[in-house]
Amino acid sequence: MPIRWYGSVNSSDSTYRHFERIVDFCIHTGVFAAINSGLWFTQNIHPLSFYLTSLTLGWTIGLLLHLLMVMSLQSKN
């Protein structure tokens, strides 16, 4: 079931801004999962020359920071 906004698009509406932040986080998570799983699959078939563990760890930290930002901005509204 896709996420859908049924109200009017108003960037000054705090509910709309929170919804937009959640959608952005979902896109960030989906891109992370797709690229990271593809890189690890490729790593298992043919070892790559760069440090995949460091890339995954750094991106995971970035994803967690993004989640904390979304959660902290929700509590302010």
N, CA, C and O atoms as a Tripos MOL2 file, in Angstrom:
@<TRIPOS>MOLECULE
protein
  308   307    77     0     0
PROTEIN
NO_CHARGES

@<TRIPOS>ATOM
      1 N           0.8410   -1.1660    0.0000 N.3       1 MET1
      2 CA          0.0000    0.0000    0.0000 C.3       1 MET1
      3 C           0.8910    1.2350    0.0000 C.2       1 MET1
      4 O           1.6560    1.4370    0.9430 O.2       1 MET1
      5 N           0.8090    2.0570   -1.0280 N.am      2 PRO2
      6 CA          1.6690    3.2450   -1.0880 C.3       2 PRO2
      7 C           1.2390    4.3110   -0.0810 C.2       2 PRO2
      8 O           0.0700    4.4240    0.2880 O.2       2 PRO2
      9 N           2.2240    5.0770    0.3410 N.am      3 ILE3
     10 CA          1.9450    6.2090    1.2220 C.3       3 ILE3
     11 C           1.3680    7.3240    0.3580 C.2       3 ILE3
     12 O           1.9030    7.6290   -0.7080 O.2       3 ILE3
     13 N           0.2840    7.9280    0.8150 N.am      4 ARG4
     14 CA         -0.3790    8.9390    0.0090 C.3       4 ARG4
     15 C          -0.8170   10.0960    0.8970 C.2       4 ARG4
     16 O          -1.2800    9.8880    2.0190 O.2       4 ARG4
     17 N          -0.6690   11.3040    0.3910 N.am      5 TRP5
     18 CA         -1.0970   12.5000    1.1120 C.3       5 TRP5
     19 C          -2.4090   12.9700    0.4960 C.2       5 TRP5
     20 O          -2.4710   13.2610   -0.6980 O.2       5 TRP5
     21 N          -3.4610   13.0430    1.3160 N.am      6 TYR6
     22 CA         -4.7750   13.4040    0.8120 C.3       6 TYR6
     23 C          -5.1480   14.8550    1.0770 C.2       6 TYR6
     24 O          -6.1490   15.3440    0.5530 O.2       6 TYR6
     25 N          -4.3640   15.5360    1.8740 N.am      7 GLY7
     26 CA         -4.6630   16.9310    2.1670 C.3       7 GLY7
     27 C          -4.1020   17.8550    1.0930 C.2       7 GLY7
     28 O          -3.5800   17.4030    0.0730 O.2       7 GLY7
     29 N          -4.2180   19.1400    1.3380 N.am      8 SER8
     30 CA         -3.6530   20.1070    0.4100 C.3       8 SER8
     31 C          -2.1470   20.2230    0.6590 C.2       8 SER8
     32 O          -1.6730   20.0760    1.7860 O.2       8 SER8
     33 N          -1.4210   20.4860   -0.4080 N.am      9 VAL9
     34 CA          0.0370   20.6150   -0.3080 C.3       9 VAL9
     35 C           0.3440   22.0320    0.1650 C.2       9 VAL9
     36 O           0.1970   23.0040   -0.5760 O.2       9 VAL9
     37 N           0.7750   22.1170    1.4200 N.am     10 ASN10
     38 CA          1.0830   23.3980    2.0170 C.3      10 ASN10
     39 C           2.3620   23.2270    2.8220 C.2      10 ASN10
     40 O           2.3670   22.5700    3.8630 O.2      10 ASN10
     41 N           3.4400   23.8180    2.3380 N.am     11 SER11
     42 CA          4.7390   23.6220    2.9890 C.3      11 SER11
     43 C           4.8220   24.2690    4.3690 C.2      11 SER11
     44 O           5.7630   23.9900    5.1120 O.2      11 SER11
     45 N           3.8780   25.1130    4.7300 N.am     12 SER12
     46 CA          3.8890   25.7050    6.0660 C.3      12 SER12
     47 C           3.1270   24.8430    7.0770 C.2      12 SER12
     48 O           3.1730   25.1210    8.2760 O.2      12 SER12
     49 N           2.4260   23.8010    6.6120 N.am     13 ASP13
     50 CA          1.6880   22.8850    7.4900 C.3      13 ASP13
     51 C           2.6640   21.9200    8.1470 C.2      13 ASP13
     52 O           3.4030   21.2140    7.4620 O.2      13 ASP13
     53 N           2.6650   21.8900    9.4750 N.am     14 SER14
     54 CA          3.6290   21.0460   10.1900 C.3      14 SER14
     55 C           3.3720   19.5560    9.9540 C.2      14 SER14
     56 O           4.3210   18.7730    9.9250 O.2      14 SER14
     57 N           2.1250   19.1510    9.7870 N.am     15 THR15
     58 CA          1.8180   17.7490    9.5170 C.3      15 THR15
     59 C           2.3530   17.3440    8.1540 C.2      15 THR15
     60 O           2.9010   16.2530    7.9970 O.2      15 THR15
     61 N           2.1960   18.2180    7.1700 N.am     16 TYR16
     62 CA          2.7230   17.9380    5.8320 C.3      16 TYR16
     63 C           4.2510   17.8550    5.8550 C.2      16 TYR16
     64 O           4.8260   16.9750    5.2140 O.2      16 TYR16
     65 N           4.9130   18.7520    6.5790 N.am     17 ARG17
     66 CA          6.3790   18.7130    6.6610 C.3      17 ARG17
     67 C           6.8530   17.4310    7.3180 C.2      17 ARG17
     68 O           7.8390   16.8430    6.8740 O.2      17 ARG17
     69 N           6.1690   16.9790    8.3730 N.am     18 HIS18
     70 CA          6.5390   15.7240    9.0250 C.3      18 HIS18
     71 C           6.3290   14.5430    8.0690 C.2      18 HIS18
     72 O           7.1700   13.6470    7.9900 O.2      18 HIS18
     73 N           5.2250   14.5480    7.3590 N.am     19 PHE19
     74 CA          4.9660   13.5030    6.3730 C.3      19 PHE19
     75 C           6.0690   13.4840    5.3150 C.2      19 PHE19
     76 O           6.5290   12.4120    4.9200 O.2      19 PHE19
     77 N           6.4930   14.6500    4.8600 N.am     20 GLU20
     78 CA          7.5520   14.7490    3.8640 C.3      20 GLU20
     79 C           8.8790   14.2060    4.4210 C.2      20 GLU20
     80 O           9.6210   13.5330    3.7050 O.2      20 GLU20
     81 N           9.1750   14.4970    5.6920 N.am     21 ARG21
     82 CA         10.3980   13.9640    6.2990 C.3      21 ARG21
     83 C          10.3430   12.4430    6.4110 C.2      21 ARG21
     84 O          11.3580   11.7780    6.2030 O.2      21 ARG21
     85 N           9.1830   11.8830    6.7350 N.am     22 ILE22
     86 CA          9.0480   10.4310    6.8210 C.3      22 ILE22
     87 C           9.2310    9.7940    5.4480 C.2      22 ILE22
     88 O           9.8980    8.7660    5.3290 O.2      22 ILE22
     89 N           8.6550   10.3830    4.4230 N.am     23 VAL23
     90 CA          8.8150    9.8600    3.0680 C.3      23 VAL23
     91 C          10.2760    9.9320    2.6460 C.2      23 VAL23
     92 O          10.7870    8.9850    2.0480 O.2      23 VAL23
     93 N          10.9520   11.0250    2.9410 N.am     24 ASP24
     94 CA         12.3780   11.1420    2.6170 C.3      24 ASP24
     95 C          13.1940   10.0730    3.3330 C.2      24 ASP24
     96 O          14.1120    9.4940    2.7510 O.2      24 ASP24
     97 N          12.8590    9.8100    4.6010 N.am     25 PHE25
     98 CA         13.5730    8.7660    5.3380 C.3      25 PHE25
     99 C          13.3150    7.3870    4.7240 C.2      25 PHE25
    100 O          14.2310    6.5700    4.6310 O.2      25 PHE25
    101 N          12.0870    7.1270    4.3110 N.am     26 CYS26
    102 CA         11.7730    5.8430    3.6680 C.3      26 CYS26
    103 C          12.5450    5.6700    2.3650 C.2      26 CYS26
    104 O          13.0320    4.5780    2.0740 O.2      26 CYS26
    105 N          12.6580    6.7300    1.5860 N.am     27 ILE27
    106 CA         13.4420    6.6690    0.3490 C.3      27 ILE27
    107 C          14.9090    6.4300    0.6710 C.2      27 ILE27
    108 O          15.5590    5.6220    0.0080 O.2      27 ILE27
    109 N          15.4420    7.1150    1.6700 N.am     28 HIS28
    110 CA         16.8260    6.9420    2.0910 C.3      28 HIS28
    111 C          17.0720    5.4910    2.5110 C.2      28 HIS28
    112 O          18.0890    4.9010    2.1460 O.2      28 HIS28
    113 N          16.1390    4.9180    3.2790 N.am     29 THR29
    114 CA         16.2730    3.5320    3.7260 C.3      29 THR29
    115 C          16.2110    2.5620    2.5510 C.2      29 THR29
    116 O          16.9750    1.5970    2.5050 O.2      29 THR29
    117 N          15.3210    2.8030    1.6130 N.am     30 GLY30
    118 CA         15.2080    1.9280    0.4470 C.3      30 GLY30
    119 C          16.4470    1.9570   -0.4300 C.2      30 GLY30
    120 O          16.9030    0.9150   -0.9010 O.2      30 GLY30
    121 N          16.9910    3.1390   -0.6490 N.am     31 VAL31
    122 CA         18.2180    3.2590   -1.4420 C.3      31 VAL31
    123 C          19.3760    2.5830   -0.7190 C.2      31 VAL31
    124 O          20.1880    1.8990   -1.3420 O.2      31 VAL31
    125 N          19.4500    2.7740    0.5880 N.am     32 PHE32
    126 CA         20.4840    2.1120    1.3830 C.3      32 PHE32
    127 C          20.3860    0.5950    1.2470 C.2      32 PHE32
    128 O          21.3900   -0.0770    1.0070 O.2      32 PHE32
    129 N          19.1840    0.0610    1.4000 N.am     33 ALA33
    130 CA         19.0050   -1.3890    1.3350 C.3      33 ALA33
    131 C          19.3440   -1.9340   -0.0530 C.2      33 ALA33
    132 O          20.0020   -2.9680   -0.1670 O.2      33 ALA33
    133 N          18.9030   -1.2510   -1.1010 N.am     34 ALA34
    134 CA         19.1410   -1.7370   -2.4590 C.3      34 ALA34
    135 C          20.6280   -1.7080   -2.8200 C.2      34 ALA34
    136 O          21.1720   -2.7000   -3.3050 O.2      34 ALA34
    137 N          21.2750   -0.5770   -2.5840 N.am     35 ILE35
    138 CA         22.6810   -0.4450   -2.9600 C.3      35 ILE35
    139 C          23.5650   -1.3050   -2.0720 C.2      35 ILE35
    140 O          24.4780   -1.9700   -2.5610 O.2      35 ILE35
    141 N          23.3020   -1.2960   -0.7780 N.am     36 ASN36
    142 CA         24.1460   -2.0420    0.1480 C.3      36 ASN36
    143 C          24.0300   -3.5480   -0.0770 C.2      36 ASN36
    144 O          25.0400   -4.2510   -0.0700 O.2      36 ASN36
    145 N          22.8230   -4.0470   -0.2760 N.am     37 SER37
    146 CA         22.6760   -5.4810   -0.5090 C.3      37 SER37
    147 C          23.3070   -5.8820   -1.8350 C.2      37 SER37
    148 O          23.8910   -6.9610   -1.9410 O.2      37 SER37
    149 N          23.1950   -5.0240   -2.8490 N.am     38 GLY38
    150 CA         23.8400   -5.3070   -4.1220 C.3      38 GLY38
    151 C          25.3510   -5.3330   -4.0180 C.2      38 GLY38
    152 O          26.0060   -6.1880   -4.6140 O.2      38 GLY38
    153 N          25.9080   -4.3960   -3.2590 N.am     39 LEU39
    154 CA         27.3620   -4.3780   -3.0830 C.3      39 LEU39
    155 C          27.8500   -5.5990   -2.3150 C.2      39 LEU39
    156 O          28.8790   -6.1780   -2.6650 O.2      39 LEU39
    157 N          27.1280   -5.9980   -1.2740 N.am     40 TRP40
    158 CA         27.5460   -7.1780   -0.5110 C.3      40 TRP40
    159 C          27.3800   -8.4490   -1.3310 C.2      40 TRP40
    160 O          28.1890   -9.3690   -1.2040 O.2      40 TRP40
    161 N          26.3460   -8.5220   -2.1740 N.am     41 PHE41
    162 CA         26.1880   -9.6770   -3.0610 C.3      41 PHE41
    163 C          27.3530   -9.7500   -4.0400 C.2      41 PHE41
    164 O          27.9110  -10.8230   -4.2720 O.2      41 PHE41
    165 N          27.7160   -8.6110   -4.6100 N.am     42 THR42
    166 CA         28.8550   -8.5570   -5.5260 C.3      42 THR42
    167 C          30.1530   -8.8970   -4.7980 C.2      42 THR42
    168 O          31.0260   -9.5610   -5.3560 O.2      42 THR42
    169 N          30.2760   -8.4450   -3.5630 N.am     43 GLN43
    170 CA         31.4640   -8.7420   -2.7630 C.3      43 GLN43
    171 C          31.6240  -10.2490   -2.5620 C.2      43 GLN43
    172 O          32.7440  -10.7610   -2.5850 O.2      43 GLN43
    173 N          30.5200  -10.9580   -2.3660 N.am     44 ASN44
    174 CA         30.5860  -12.4050   -2.1770 C.3      44 ASN44
    175 C          30.9560  -13.1360   -3.4540 C.2      44 ASN44
    176 O          31.6080  -14.1790   -3.4020 O.2      44 ASN44
    177 N          30.5490  -12.6050   -4.6030 N.am     45 ILE45
    178 CA         30.8840  -13.2440   -5.8840 C.3      45 ILE45
    179 C          32.3050  -12.9240   -6.3020 C.2      45 ILE45
    180 O          33.0900  -13.8110   -6.6380 O.2      45 ILE45
    181 N          32.6190  -11.6390   -6.2730 N.am     46 HIS46
    182 CA         33.9420  -11.1740   -6.6960 C.3      46 HIS46
    183 C          34.3900  -10.0770   -5.7410 C.2      46 HIS46
    184 O          33.8020   -8.9960   -5.7390 O.2      46 HIS46
    185 N          35.4120  -10.3250   -4.9310 N.am     47 PRO47
    186 CA         35.8350   -9.3160   -3.9450 C.3      47 PRO47
    187 C          36.1740   -7.9740   -4.5970 C.2      47 PRO47
    188 O          36.8750   -7.9120   -5.6070 O.2      47 PRO47
    189 N          35.6630   -6.9180   -4.0010 N.am     48 LEU48
    190 CA         35.8960   -5.5690   -4.4940 C.3      48 LEU48
    191 C          37.1560   -4.9950   -3.8590 C.2      48 LEU48
    192 O          37.6580   -5.5220   -2.8660 O.2      48 LEU48
    193 N          37.6540   -3.9290   -4.4290 N.am     49 SER49
    194 CA         38.9170   -3.3860   -3.9560 C.3      49 SER49
    195 C          38.7640   -2.3260   -2.8620 C.2      49 SER49
    196 O          39.7690   -1.8920   -2.2970 O.2      49 SER49
    197 N          37.5450   -1.8980   -2.5480 N.am     50 PHE50
    198 CA         37.3960   -0.8740   -1.5130 C.3      50 PHE50
    199 C          36.8160   -1.4910   -0.2400 C.2      50 PHE50
    200 O          36.3780   -2.6420   -0.2350 O.2      50 PHE50
    201 N          36.8230   -0.7230    0.8100 N.am     51 TYR51
    202 CA         36.4300   -1.1990    2.1260 C.3      51 TYR51
    203 C          34.9170   -1.1060    2.2770 C.2      51 TYR51
    204 O          34.3760   -0.0570    2.6260 O.2      51 TYR51
    205 N          34.2500   -2.2120    2.0110 N.am     52 LEU52
    206 CA         32.7930   -2.2360    2.0460 C.3      52 LEU52
    207 C          32.2480   -2.1370    3.4650 C.2      52 LEU52
    208 O          31.1860   -1.5520    3.6780 O.2      52 LEU52
    209 N          32.9470   -2.6900    4.4220 N.am     53 THR53
    210 CA         32.5030   -2.6260    5.8120 C.3      53 THR53
    211 C          32.4640   -1.1790    6.3010 C.2      53 THR53
    212 O          31.5180   -0.7760    6.9780 O.2      53 THR53
    213 N          33.4850   -0.4010    5.9600 N.am     54 SER54
    214 CA         33.5220    1.0090    6.3710 C.3      54 SER54
    215 C          32.4020    1.8030    5.7070 C.2      54 SER54
    216 O          31.7800    2.6570    6.3380 O.2      54 SER54
    217 N          32.1510    1.5190    4.4390 N.am     55 LEU55
    218 CA         31.0720    2.1990    3.7250 C.3      55 LEU55
    219 C          29.7260    1.8720    4.3560 C.2      55 LEU55
    220 O          28.9030    2.7620    4.5720 O.2      55 LEU55
    221 N          29.5040    0.5990    4.6510 N.am     56 THR56
    222 CA         28.2360    0.1810    5.2640 C.3      56 THR56
    223 C          28.0750    0.7930    6.6480 C.2      56 THR56
    224 O          26.9940    1.2760    6.9850 O.2      56 THR56
    225 N          29.1110    0.7810    7.4400 N.am     57 LEU57
    226 CA         29.0490    1.3520    8.7840 C.3      57 LEU57
    227 C          28.7860    2.8590    8.7350 C.2      57 LEU57
    228 O          27.9580    3.3710    9.4870 O.2      57 LEU57
    229 N          29.4810    3.5570    7.8600 N.am     58 GLY58
    230 CA         29.2790    5.0000    7.7420 C.3      58 GLY58
    231 C          27.8780    5.3440    7.2850 C.2      58 GLY58
    232 O          27.2620    6.2740    7.8060 O.2      58 GLY58
    233 N          27.3650    4.5940    6.3070 N.am     59 TRP59
    234 CA         26.0250    4.8640    5.7980 C.3      59 TRP59
    235 C          24.9710    4.5030    6.8400 C.2      59 TRP59
    236 O          23.9450    5.1770    6.9360 O.2      59 TRP59
    237 N          25.2090    3.4500    7.6240 N.am     60 THR60
    238 CA         24.2850    3.0780    8.6920 C.3      60 THR60
    239 C          24.2200    4.1740    9.7530 C.2      60 THR60
    240 O          23.1420    4.4970   10.2510 O.2      60 THR60
    241 N          25.3540    4.7350   10.0910 N.am     61 ILE61
    242 CA         25.3830    5.8440   11.0510 C.3      61 ILE61
    243 C          24.6180    7.0400   10.4910 C.2      61 ILE61
    244 O          23.8540    7.6850   11.2080 O.2      61 ILE61
    245 N          24.8250    7.3330    9.2090 N.am     62 GLY62
    246 CA         24.0780    8.4200    8.5740 C.3      62 GLY62
    247 C          22.5790    8.1690    8.5690 C.2      62 GLY62
    248 O          21.7880    9.0890    8.7780 O.2      62 GLY62
    249 N          22.1910    6.9210    8.3290 N.am     63 LEU63
    250 CA         20.7790    6.5570    8.3340 C.3      63 LEU63
    251 C          20.1810    6.7040    9.7330 C.2      63 LEU63
    252 O          19.0570    7.1830    9.8830 O.2      63 LEU63
    253 N          20.9270    6.2950   10.7500 N.am     64 LEU64
    254 CA         20.4480    6.4510   12.1300 C.3      64 LEU64
    255 C          20.3400    7.9240   12.5230 C.2      64 LEU64
    256 O          19.4080    8.3110   13.2290 O.2      64 LEU64
    257 N          21.2900    8.7470   12.0690 N.am     65 LEU65
    258 CA         21.2080   10.1850   12.3400 C.3      65 LEU65
    259 C          19.9860   10.8030   11.6580 C.2      65 LEU65
    260 O          19.3280   11.6820   12.2150 O.2      65 LEU65
    261 N          19.6950   10.3340   10.4540 N.am     66 HIS66
    262 CA         18.5150   10.8020    9.7380 C.3      66 HIS66
    263 C          17.2510   10.4260   10.5110 C.2      66 HIS66
    264 O          16.3340   11.2390   10.6300 O.2      66 HIS66
    265 N          17.1960    9.1990   11.0380 N.am     67 LEU67
    266 CA         16.0530    8.7670   11.8340 C.3      67 LEU67
    267 C          15.9120    9.6130   13.0950 C.2      67 LEU67
    268 O          14.8050   10.0230   13.4450 O.2      67 LEU67
    269 N          17.0180    9.8760   13.7770 N.am     68 LEU68
    270 CA         16.9680   10.7100   14.9800 C.3      68 LEU68
    271 C          16.4840   12.1210   14.6660 C.2      68 LEU68
    272 O          15.7530   12.7180   15.4550 O.2      68 LEU68
    273 N          16.8900   12.6540   13.5120 N.am     69 MET69
    274 CA         16.4410   13.9800   13.1110 C.3      69 MET69
    275 C          14.9320   13.9820   12.8790 C.2      69 MET69
    276 O          14.2370   14.8960   13.3240 O.2      69 MET69
    277 N          14.4230   12.9620   12.1820 N.am     70 VAL70
    278 CA         12.9830   12.8860   11.9290 C.3      70 VAL70
    279 C          12.2170   12.7750   13.2420 C.2      70 VAL70
    280 O          11.1890   13.4270   13.4220 O.2      70 VAL70
    281 N          12.7160   11.9520   14.1550 N.am     71 MET71
    282 CA         12.0310   11.7740   15.4400 C.3      71 MET71
    283 C          12.0960   13.0320   16.2960 C.2      71 MET71
    284 O          11.1140   13.3820   16.9510 O.2      71 MET71
    285 N          13.2300   13.7140   16.3000 N.am     72 SER72
    286 CA         13.3450   14.9120   17.1400 C.3      72 SER72
    287 C          12.5070   16.0620   16.5790 C.2      72 SER72
    288 O          11.9530   16.8430   17.3520 O.2      72 SER72
    289 N          12.4030   16.1800   15.2820 N.am     73 LEU73
    290 CA         11.5760   17.2520   14.7050 C.3      73 LEU73
    291 C          10.1090   16.9630   14.9110 C.2      73 LEU73
    292 O           9.3160   17.9020   14.9800 O.2      73 LEU73
    293 N           9.7060   15.6940   15.0130 N.am     74 GLN74
    294 CA          8.3150   15.3520   15.2900 C.3      74 GLN74
    295 C           7.9360   15.8090   16.6950 C.2      74 GLN74
    296 O           6.8390   16.3230   16.9140 O.2      74 GLN74
    297 N           8.8360   15.6210   17.6300 N.am     75 SER75
    298 CA          8.5110   15.9810   19.0170 C.3      75 SER75
    299 C           8.3930   17.4870   19.2070 C.2      75 SER75
    300 O           7.7540   17.9380   20.1570 O.2      75 SER75
    301 N           8.9910   18.2650   18.3260 N.am     76 LYS76
    302 CA          8.9110   19.7300   18.4280 C.3      76 LYS76
    303 C           7.5940   20.2550   17.8810 C.2      76 LYS76
    304 O           7.1730   21.3550   18.2390 O.2      76 LYS76
    305 N           6.9360   19.4830   17.0150 N.am     77 ASN77
    306 CA          5.6770   19.9710   16.4040 C.3      77 ASN77
    307 C           4.5130   19.7690   17.2820 C.2      77 ASN77
    308 O           3.3930   20.1240   16.9140 O.2      77 ASN77
@<TRIPOS>BOND
     1     1     2 1
     2     2     3 1
     3     3     4 2
     4     3     5 am
     5     5     6 1
     6     6     7 1
     7     7     8 2
     8     7     9 am
     9     9    10 1
    10    10    11 1
    11    11    12 2
    12    11    13 am
    13    13    14 1
    14    14    15 1
    15    15    16 2
    16    15    17 am
    17    17    18 1
    18    18    19 1
    19    19    20 2
    20    19    21 am
    21    21    22 1
    22    22    23 1
    23    23    24 2
    24    23    25 am
    25    25    26 1
    26    26    27 1
    27    27    28 2
    28    27    29 am
    29    29    30 1
    30    30    31 1
    31    31    32 2
    32    31    33 am
    33    33    34 1
    34    34    35 1
    35    35    36 2
    36    35    37 am
    37    37    38 1
    38    38    39 1
    39    39    40 2
    40    39    41 am
    41    41    42 1
    42    42    43 1
    43    43    44 2
    44    43    45 am
    45    45    46 1
    46    46    47 1
    47    47    48 2
    48    47    49 am
    49    49    50 1
    50    50    51 1
    51    51    52 2
    52    51    53 am
    53    53    54 1
    54    54    55 1
    55    55    56 2
    56    55    57 am
    57    57    58 1
    58    58    59 1
    59    59    60 2
    60    59    61 am
    61    61    62 1
    62    62    63 1
    63    63    64 2
    64    63    65 am
    65    65    66 1
    66    66    67 1
    67    67    68 2
    68    67    69 am
    69    69    70 1
    70    70    71 1
    71    71    72 2
    72    71    73 am
    73    73    74 1
    74    74    75 1
    75    75    76 2
    76    75    77 am
    77    77    78 1
    78    78    79 1
    79    79    80 2
    80    79    81 am
    81    81    82 1
    82    82    83 1
    83    83    84 2
    84    83    85 am
    85    85    86 1
    86    86    87 1
    87    87    88 2
    88    87    89 am
    89    89    90 1
    90    90    91 1
    91    91    92 2
    92    91    93 am
    93    93    94 1
    94    94    95 1
    95    95    96 2
    96    95    97 am
    97    97    98 1
    98    98    99 1
    99    99   100 2
   100    99   101 am
   101   101   102 1
   102   102   103 1
   103   103   104 2
   104   103   105 am
   105   105   106 1
   106   106   107 1
   107   107   108 2
   108   107   109 am
   109   109   110 1
   110   110   111 1
   111   111   112 2
   112   111   113 am
   113   113   114 1
   114   114   115 1
   115   115   116 2
   116   115   117 am
   117   117   118 1
   118   118   119 1
   119   119   120 2
   120   119   121 am
   121   121   122 1
   122   122   123 1
   123   123   124 2
   124   123   125 am
   125   125   126 1
   126   126   127 1
   127   127   128 2
   128   127   129 am
   129   129   130 1
   130   130   131 1
   131   131   132 2
   132   131   133 am
   133   133   134 1
   134   134   135 1
   135   135   136 2
   136   135   137 am
   137   137   138 1
   138   138   139 1
   139   139   140 2
   140   139   141 am
   141   141   142 1
   142   142   143 1
   143   143   144 2
   144   143   145 am
   145   145   146 1
   146   146   147 1
   147   147   148 2
   148   147   149 am
   149   149   150 1
   150   150   151 1
   151   151   152 2
   152   151   153 am
   153   153   154 1
   154   154   155 1
   155   155   156 2
   156   155   157 am
   157   157   158 1
   158   158   159 1
   159   159   160 2
   160   159   161 am
   161   161   162 1
   162   162   163 1
   163   163   164 2
   164   163   165 am
   165   165   166 1
   166   166   167 1
   167   167   168 2
   168   167   169 am
   169   169   170 1
   170   170   171 1
   171   171   172 2
   172   171   173 am
   173   173   174 1
   174   174   175 1
   175   175   176 2
   176   175   177 am
   177   177   178 1
   178   178   179 1
   179   179   180 2
   180   179   181 am
   181   181   182 1
   182   182   183 1
   183   183   184 2
   184   183   185 am
   185   185   186 1
   186   186   187 1
   187   187   188 2
   188   187   189 am
   189   189   190 1
   190   190   191 1
   191   191   192 2
   192   191   193 am
   193   193   194 1
   194   194   195 1
   195   195   196 2
   196   195   197 am
   197   197   198 1
   198   198   199 1
   199   199   200 2
   200   199   201 am
   201   201   202 1
   202   202   203 1
   203   203   204 2
   204   203   205 am
   205   205   206 1
   206   206   207 1
   207   207   208 2
   208   207   209 am
   209   209   210 1
   210   210   211 1
   211   211   212 2
   212   211   213 am
   213   213   214 1
   214   214   215 1
   215   215   216 2
   216   215   217 am
   217   217   218 1
   218   218   219 1
   219   219   220 2
   220   219   221 am
   221   221   222 1
   222   222   223 1
   223   223   224 2
   224   223   225 am
   225   225   226 1
   226   226   227 1
   227   227   228 2
   228   227   229 am
   229   229   230 1
   230   230   231 1
   231   231   232 2
   232   231   233 am
   233   233   234 1
   234   234   235 1
   235   235   236 2
   236   235   237 am
   237   237   238 1
   238   238   239 1
   239   239   240 2
   240   239   241 am
   241   241   242 1
   242   242   243 1
   243   243   244 2
   244   243   245 am
   245   245   246 1
   246   246   247 1
   247   247   248 2
   248   247   249 am
   249   249   250 1
   250   250   251 1
   251   251   252 2
   252   251   253 am
   253   253   254 1
   254   254   255 1
   255   255   256 2
   256   255   257 am
   257   257   258 1
   258   258   259 1
   259   259   260 2
   260   259   261 am
   261   261   262 1
   262   262   263 1
   263   263   264 2
   264   263   265 am
   265   265   266 1
   266   266   267 1
   267   267   268 2
   268   267   269 am
   269   269   270 1
   270   270   271 1
   271   271   272 2
   272   271   273 am
   273   273   274 1
   274   274   275 1
   275   275   276 2
   276   275   277 am
   277   277   278 1
   278   278   279 1
   279   279   280 2
   280   279   281 am
   281   281   282 1
   282   282   283 1
   283   283   284 2
   284   283   285 am
   285   285   286 1
   286   286   287 1
   287   287   288 2
   288   287   289 am
   289   289   290 1
   290   290   291 1
   291   291   292 2
   292   291   293 am
   293   293   294 1
   294   294   295 1
   295   295   296 2
   296   295   297 am
   297   297   298 1
   298   298   299 1
   299   299   300 2
   300   299   301 am
   301   301   302 1
   302   302   303 1
   303   303   304 2
   304   303   305 am
   305   305   306 1
   306   306   307 1
   307   307   308 2
@<TRIPOS>SUBSTRUCTURE
     1 MET1         2 RESIDUE 1 A MET
     2 PRO2         6 RESIDUE 1 A PRO
     3 ILE3        10 RESIDUE 1 A ILE
     4 ARG4        14 RESIDUE 1 A ARG
     5 TRP5        18 RESIDUE 1 A TRP
     6 TYR6        22 RESIDUE 1 A TYR
     7 GLY7        26 RESIDUE 1 A GLY
     8 SER8        30 RESIDUE 1 A SER
     9 VAL9        34 RESIDUE 1 A VAL
    10 ASN10       38 RESIDUE 1 A ASN
    11 SER11       42 RESIDUE 1 A SER
    12 SER12       46 RESIDUE 1 A SER
    13 ASP13       50 RESIDUE 1 A ASP
    14 SER14       54 RESIDUE 1 A SER
    15 THR15       58 RESIDUE 1 A THR
    16 TYR16       62 RESIDUE 1 A TYR
    17 ARG17       66 RESIDUE 1 A ARG
    18 HIS18       70 RESIDUE 1 A HIS
    19 PHE19       74 RESIDUE 1 A PHE
    20 GLU20       78 RESIDUE 1 A GLU
    21 ARG21       82 RESIDUE 1 A ARG
    22 ILE22       86 RESIDUE 1 A ILE
    23 VAL23       90 RESIDUE 1 A VAL
    24 ASP24       94 RESIDUE 1 A ASP
    25 PHE25       98 RESIDUE 1 A PHE
    26 CYS26      102 RESIDUE 1 A CYS
    27 ILE27      106 RESIDUE 1 A ILE
    28 HIS28      110 RESIDUE 1 A HIS
    29 THR29      114 RESIDUE 1 A THR
    30 GLY30      118 RESIDUE 1 A GLY
    31 VAL31      122 RESIDUE 1 A VAL
    32 PHE32      126 RESIDUE 1 A PHE
    33 ALA33      130 RESIDUE 1 A ALA
    34 ALA34      134 RESIDUE 1 A ALA
    35 ILE35      138 RESIDUE 1 A ILE
    36 ASN36      142 RESIDUE 1 A ASN
    37 SER37      146 RESIDUE 1 A SER
    38 GLY38      150 RESIDUE 1 A GLY
    39 LEU39      154 RESIDUE 1 A LEU
    40 TRP40      158 RESIDUE 1 A TRP
    41 PHE41      162 RESIDUE 1 A PHE
    42 THR42      166 RESIDUE 1 A THR
    43 GLN43      170 RESIDUE 1 A GLN
    44 ASN44      174 RESIDUE 1 A ASN
    45 ILE45      178 RESIDUE 1 A ILE
    46 HIS46      182 RESIDUE 1 A HIS
    47 PRO47      186 RESIDUE 1 A PRO
    48 LEU48      190 RESIDUE 1 A LEU
    49 SER49      194 RESIDUE 1 A SER
    50 PHE50      198 RESIDUE 1 A PHE
    51 TYR51      202 RESIDUE 1 A TYR
    52 LEU52      206 RESIDUE 1 A LEU
    53 THR53      210 RESIDUE 1 A THR
    54 SER54      214 RESIDUE 1 A SER
    55 LEU55      218 RESIDUE 1 A LEU
    56 THR56      222 RESIDUE 1 A THR
    57 LEU57      226 RESIDUE 1 A LEU
    58 GLY58      230 RESIDUE 1 A GLY
    59 TRP59      234 RESIDUE 1 A TRP
    60 THR60      238 RESIDUE 1 A THR
    61 ILE61      242 RESIDUE 1 A ILE
    62 GLY62      246 RESIDUE 1 A GLY
    63 LEU63      250 RESIDUE 1 A LEU
    64 LEU64      254 RESIDUE 1 A LEU
    65 LEU65      258 RESIDUE 1 A LEU
    66 HIS66      262 RESIDUE 1 A HIS
    67 LEU67      266 RESIDUE 1 A LEU
    68 LEU68      270 RESIDUE 1 A LEU
    69 MET69      274 RESIDUE 1 A MET
    70 VAL70      278 RESIDUE 1 A VAL
    71 MET71      282 RESIDUE 1 A MET
    72 SER72      286 RESIDUE 1 A SER
    73 LEU73      290 RESIDUE 1 A LEU
    74 GLN74      294 RESIDUE 1 A GLN
    75 SER75      298 RESIDUE 1 A SER
    76 LYS76      302 RESIDUE 1 A LYS
    77 ASN77      306 RESIDUE 1 A ASN
